[in-house]
């Protein structure tokens, strides 16, 4: 019996072996933007999800600072988690921040040096991201409206500055070991003002490692500030990686952040799901990404097979009939329903389902027709 259940789980979830055998990886592209905002050419490293080129689907987007350094492992983490349905596939737009301009791009300008008539430093780079990088991504790629921003160290400072200065631009912000000490902890004051006016919104994930007090003390002040000013519009998770350093924490930080942002995405394992269960889960996914996401045909068939094995006739048939209705050109959807009717000894219903399949399926070959009719042998 355990072997049968394991087989059903593999059918529903996909086996590890099949995932590795497919050997399909995200596609890397290098792009260049001639930036009017910055007055210079800027490089992007873009990772497209597995299967992007062979589909018409649209995807959420993660914008990432230090994209040449942080892009490969972040795209790999997303690809791995998406393969096992822990999160959706995402397009990763890695913005390259070379050493010679990194501090200028990602850090906030001291108050005494700010020019009220001109954006500078992180604010100017944020304008570049908002007005040039994001429109470029939307024009070049099949994107959804859901977009997140992630940065580490100075990139984490930049990410929090974006949350404060442009609330609502990103659905989620990830700031790993943010350099909040900068300019005498200037960003903490800006965040406090934004919190008092209840401007901040979306999801924020922040983390710190085993680092010097220069990093940890302002970080803790920031976390305490967030805790003192809770908001229904902003959800916050903070995490400490005490076994990591400033340079190693980003690997675990990105993983933990993505798991947090999409904590409601996975379908709980260990028990069969009815049509109502799956519809509720995919309605939740649709709401998060602001697009309609339908239960995949193979997933509906897989869970129906599990319900059929448990002899939950009504639940199994309800899922299979939904599947046939929503995937009328799927031979597998028709076949699974006919087999279920025969399993439950509902011969007349099976014959009616066969008649429906022969009438509905386009370009049905003689061999496929014979396979359907052979189900009654």
N, C-alpha and C positions, 0 to 999 in steps of 0.2 A: 504493500500500500504506500509506503514512504517513497518508493521509486516512482509510482504513478503521480503522487503529489509533486515530487521534484520535477517530473516532466512537464506537468501543467504549469509550474512556476517558470520554467525555462521558456515555455511557449508564450506566457504573458509578459515576462520581463526581459527576455533575450538572454542568452547565455554569455558568460565571460569569454568562452572560446570563440563564439561568433564575433564578438566585438573586436577581439584581437585579430582574428583571421581577416576581417574586412580591411584592416590597415588603412582606413581612410582618415586623413588628417586635415586640420584647418589649412586653408589656402592663404599663403602670405603674399601681400602686394605692397610695393613701396610707391608712395605718392609724394608729390611736391606741391605746395601752395605758395603762390606769389602773393604774399600778404600785404595788403594796403594798410592794415592796422599797424603792423610792426615795421613795415617798410623794408622787408627782407624776404628771402625764400626760406620756407620752413618745410621740414621733412615729416612725413607720416609713415608709420608702419601699420598696415591694416591686416587683420586676421579675419578671414571669412569662415563661417562655421562649416563643419563637415557636411557635404551634400549641397552646399549653397548653389553651386554652378548648375546643378541638375534639378533644381526646384524653382518654384515661383513664390515661395514663402517669404514673408517679411520677418525681420528679427529685431529684438531689442538691441541697444548699443551700449557698450561700456567705453567711455573715454578715459584714457590712461596717460598720465604724465610719465616722463622718462620711458617712453614707449619702446625704445630700442633695447633697454635693459630689462624692464619689467614685462614687456609684451610676450616673449616666448613662454615663460612659465605661467603667466596669467591665462593666456589662450589655451595652454595645455590643461590647466585646472578646469576651466570652463568646459572644454571638450570632454574631459573625463566625467565631470559631474553631470553633464547633459546626456552622455551616453547611458547613464544609469538613472535618468529622470529625476535627479536631485535639483535641477534648475533647467530653464530653457536654454537652447543654444543662443549665443550672442555674437554680434559683430564686435570686434575689439578695434578701436581706433587709437593706436599708440602715437602720441605726440612726442617727437624727439626733442629733448632738452639738452643740447651740447654743453659741456663744462663752461665754455666761455660766456654763455648767456643764461645759464641755469638759475643762478641767484637773482639775476635781474628779472627773469620771467616769473618766478614762482614765489617770491617773497613780497610782503606788503611794504609800501613806501613809508618811511618815517613821517610823522605829522608835520614836522618843521620843513620838510623838503617837498611836500605835496604841492602841486600846481593845480589850483581850482579850475583852470581852463583846459587841462590836459590830463588824460589818464596815464598813469605810470606803473611800472613794474607789474605786480600780480593783477592789478585791475586792468591794465592794458592787455595783458596776456589773456585774461578772462574775456575781454571784448573780442580778441582774436578767436578764441574758442567758440564763443556764442555766435559771432557774426560771420565767421569764415569757415571754421572747421565743421561745425554742425551743419550748416547749409550744404557744404561740400559733400558730407557723408550722406545727407538726405537725397542729394541729386545723383550721386554715383552709385548708391547701394539701396537695396530694398530694406528700408528701416521701418520700425514701428515707432510710436511716439514715446515709448518707455526708454529713458536714457539715464545712465548712471555715470558718476565720475569717481575715479580712484587715484590716489597719490600717496607717495611715501616720503617721509622726512620733509624737505622743502615742498615736495609735491603734496604731502598731507596738509601742510600749512596752506598751500594754494587751494586745496579742496575745501577746507573749512572756510577760507575767505570767500570762495564761490557760494557756499551755503549761506553765508551772512549777507553778501553783496547782491546775490541774484537768487533769492529764495524762489523755489518753484521751477527753476531752469532745469534742475536734475531731480528725478524721482528719488534718487538715492545717492549718498555721498560716502565714500570710504576714505578714511584718513589713518594711515598706519605710521606710527611713531612721528606725529607731526611736530615740526620744530616751532613750538609755541613760545619759546624763549625769545624769539626774534623781536627786536626793537622794544626791549623791556616789556615783553609779553603784551604787545600792542593789540594782538588779535583777540585776547581775552576781553578787553574793554569793548571792542567792536561787537563781539558775540553777546556780551551782557546787554548792550543797548538793543540789539535785535531781539533778544529773548524778552526783554521788558515790553517791547512793542508787539510781541507775539507774531513776529514776521516769519520765523523759520518753519519749514514744512518738509514733509517727506520722511525718509529714513536716513539715519546717520549711524555708521559703525566706526568706532575709534579704538585704537589699540596702542599699547606700549610694550617695550621689552625690558630686559634687565639692563638699564642704561644709567648714565650719570644723572645726578640730581638736576643738572641744567635742563635735562629733557623731562624727567619724571615729575618734578615739582610743578611746573606750569601745566603739564598734562593733568595732574590730579586736581589742580585748581579749576581747570576747564570741566572736568567730569563732575566736580562738586557743583559748579555753576549750573550745569545742565540739570542736575538732580534737584536743585533749589527752584528751578523755573520750569516745571513740567508743562507740556503743551499737548493738547489733543491732536494737533497738526503735525507734531514731530515725534517720532519714535527713535529712541537712542539705545544702543548697546555698546558697552565698553568692555575691553578684555585686556588682561595682562599676560604676556608670554614670558614668564620668569626664567625659562631655560634658553631663551634666545637673546641675541644681541641686536643692536640697531641695524646691522648689516644682514642678519639672517632672518629677522622676524617677518619679513614681507611674504615669504612663502606660506607660512601658516596663517598670517594675517589675511591674505587674499582669500585663501580657502575658507577660513572661518567667516569672513565678511560675506562671501557669496552664499554660503550655507544659511546665514542669518537673513539676508535679503530675500531669499527664496525658500524660507523655512516652511511655507504652506504649499509649496509646489509638489513635493513627492506624494505619491499614492502610498498610504501605509501598507506595509507588507504583513504577511502572515495570515490573512483571512480573505475570503472571496469578496468581490464587490458586485453589487447589483447595478442595474441601470440608473437608479436614483443616486446611488453613491458616486458613480462615475460622472453623472451629469452635474452633481454638486461640485465635484473637484474641478471639472473643466470650466464650470461657470466661474469658480474662484480664479483660475488661471486667466480666463478671458478678462475678468475685471482688473486684475493686476496689470496686464499688458495692454489693456484698452483695445482689444481686438477679439473677434469671435474665434475660439479654438474648439474644434469638434473632436469628440472621442475618435481616435484612429480605428480603422476597420479591424486591424489585427489584434488590437488590445481588447476591443469588444468581443471578438471571437474567443480570445484567450480566457477572459474572465467567464464567459458563457460556458466554455468547456469545463472550467473548474466547478461552476454551479451545477452543470449537468452531471459531473462525476459524483457530486453530493446528492444527486436526485432532487434538487430544488427546481422542480419542473417549471413552475410559473415564472420564477426569476430568470432561469436560463432562457426560456422562450421569449420573454419580454425583451431581453437584451439582444437576442438574435433577430427578432422581428424588427427592432429599431435599426439594427445593423443593415439588414436588407433594404429597409426603406431609405436609409441615408446613403447607402453605397449600392445603388441599384445595378451598377455595371461590374460589381465585384463577384466573380465566379465563386470565390471562397465564401463570401457572405451567404450566397444562395445555398451552396453545398453544406455549410455548417448548419443551417436551419433545417434542411431536409434530413440530415443525419440525426439531429436532435429529435425531430418528430418520430423518426424510426426508432430511436433509442427509447423514447417514452411510449412506443407501440401505438402511435397515432398515425396509422397508415393512410387514412383518407386525407389528413392534413398534409402529410408528406407528398402525396400525389398532387395535391393542389399547389404546394410549394414548387414542385417540379414543373408543373404547367406554367406557373408564374415565371420561373427562371427561363424556360424555353421561349416565352413570349417577350421577356424584358431584355435579356442579354443581347447586345449587339455583336455581330461578327463572331458568333459562337461556332467553333469548328465542329466538324463531324466527330472528331475524337473527343472533344469536350462534351458534346451531347451524349455520346456513348458512355462517358464516365459518369454523368449524372444519372442516366437510366440504369447503369450498373449498380447504383446504390440500392436498388430494390431486389437485386439478385439474391 
